[in-house]
Amino acid sequence: MNIYEEGMNLLEEKMGQGKDNVIALATIALELSSNCFPCPRVRDVDAYYHQGSFYIVTHAKSNKVRQIMANPEVSISANLLDFTGIGQAVNLGWVKDPKNANIRKTLRKVFSEWYDFANNEEDENCVFVAIHLTHATLRIDHGVKFYHYDFLNQLVTN
């Protein structure tokens, strides 16, 4: 097995396989700081990982979606897994849109403990957001080993 396969298998083992992951999602606020700098905003979200992307369910009028629509560059962190990454977030639209049927079926299963309680699928502002990672780092055993991912070029280095 080469380093790319090893690294991708490790990500799938740690975050995939139908797990409900809590990740920190950072976006850039729409308003500037008092010093006129862009302000980062971070919040924890439940996310499903699959092949280099995380998927979340949220509300289209939430701050995170409004910020993503203005600037799709995001950063994520799964602290308990020592995983950080950057990528592009995309609003996939209403959860009941026919084009979202497969991801809807998956997310309803992965998030089954709370999905119906937290979401109103009849509201067309109930949407899926995909976070397509471009680069990431997975730290193993407090830095004994690192995996650096370049999802754009399908590369993994130590």
Solvent accessible surface area in square Angstrom, and as a share of the most:
residue,aa,sasa,rsa
1,M,164,0.73
2,N,85,0.44
3,I,62,0.31
4,Y,64,0.25
5,E,82,0.37
6,E,57,0.26
7,G,0,0.00
8,M,39,0.17
9,N,78,0.40
10,L,35,0.17
11,L,0,0.00
12,E,63,0.28
13,E,99,0.44
14,K,61,0.26
15,M,0,0.00
16,G,0,0.00
17,Q,123,0.55
18,G,42,0.41
19,K,78,0.33
20,D,57,0.30
21,N,12,0.06
22,V,94,0.54
23,I,1,0.00
24,A,20,0.15
25,L,0,0.00
26,A,25,0.20
27,T,2,0.01
28,I,58,0.29
29,A,8,0.06
30,L,82,0.41
31,E,97,0.44
32,L,106,0.53
33,S,36,0.23
34,S,116,0.75
35,N,109,0.56
36,C,97,0.58
37,F,130,0.54
38,P,80,0.50
39,C,18,0.11
40,P,97,0.61
41,R,97,0.35
42,V,102,0.58
43,R,57,0.21
44,D,102,0.53
45,V,17,0.10
46,D,48,0.25
47,A,0,0.00
48,Y,22,0.08
49,Y,4,0.01
50,H,80,0.36
51,Q,138,0.61
52,G,6,0.06
53,S,9,0.06
54,F,0,0.00
55,Y,34,0.13
56,I,2,0.01
57,V,18,0.10
58,T,16,0.09
59,H,72,0.32
60,A,23,0.18
61,K,140,0.59
62,S,27,0.17
63,N,90,0.46
64,K,30,0.13
65,V,2,0.01
66,R,114,0.41
67,Q,10,0.04
68,I,4,0.02
69,M,128,0.57
70,A,70,0.54
71,N,51,0.26
72,P,53,0.33
73,E,93,0.42
74,V,7,0.04
75,S,44,0.29
76,I,3,0.02
77,S,22,0.14
78,A,4,0.03
79,N,114,0.58
80,L,181,0.90
81,L,52,0.26
82,D,41,0.21
83,F,1,0.00
84,T,71,0.42
85,G,6,0.06
86,I,87,0.44
87,G,1,0.01
88,Q,62,0.27
89,A,3,0.02
90,V,65,0.37
91,N,41,0.21
92,L,40,0.20
93,G,20,0.19
94,W,72,0.25
95,V,0,0.00
96,K,71,0.30
97,D,43,0.22
98,P,117,0.74
99,K,141,0.60
100,N,6,0.03
101,A,57,0.44
102,N,129,0.66
103,I,30,0.15
104,R,66,0.24
105,K,157,0.67
106,T,42,0.24
107,L,0,0.00
108,R,74,0.27
109,K,163,0.69
110,V,23,0.13
111,F,1,0.00
112,S,76,0.49
113,E,172,0.77
114,W,65,0.23
115,Y,3,0.01
116,D,99,0.51
117,F,193,0.80
118,A,63,0.49
119,N,27,0.14
120,N,92,0.47
121,E,20,0.09
122,E,120,0.54
123,D,46,0.24
124,E,117,0.52
125,N,42,0.22
126,C,6,0.03
127,V,4,0.03
128,F,0,0.00
129,V,0,0.00
130,A,0,0.00
131,I,0,0.00
132,H,74,0.33
133,L,8,0.04
134,T,24,0.14
135,H,76,0.34
136,A,8,0.06
137,T,38,0.22
138,L,0,0.00
139,R,90,0.33
140,I,33,0.17
141,D,98,0.51
142,H,161,0.72
143,G,28,0.27
144,V,122,0.70
145,K,78,0.33
146,F,74,0.31
147,Y,7,0.03
148,H,78,0.35
149,Y,6,0.02
150,D,27,0.14
151,F,34,0.14
152,L,120,0.59
153,N,96,0.49
154,Q,121,0.54
155,L,100,0.50
156,V,6,0.03
157,T,80,0.46
158,N,92,0.47
